Amino acid sequence: MRRKLAYAPEAVDDLDSIQAYSERDSPRAAARFVEQVRARCRALAGMPFVGRDAGQVFPGAFLLPYRKRVVLVYTVDASSVEIRRILYGGRDLASALRSGVL
């Protein structure tokens, strides 16, 4: 069953920040990378349980690394997948999750 995809405002901000930072080197590459991240998020609507269960840190959350550069943090319910955050892969994810970045 394909679920509806939604982005939390923080995830949209994360994508904007990733693009702005990456544009310093190459605006084209930055736009392409952000579109690839969005495409991966869209794919989650059809197969949401591919990520690692992060319920021990945040109830209902899943983590999915993408190209060793970012980690998608999302939740799933019966009808939707919500992208909660899109975090830079070098970040201490456990600390970020515990500190309430979701």
Helices and strands as residue ranges (DSSP letters): E 4-7, H 9-22, H 27-44, G 48-50, E 52-53, E 61-66, E 70-76, E 80-88, H 93-98
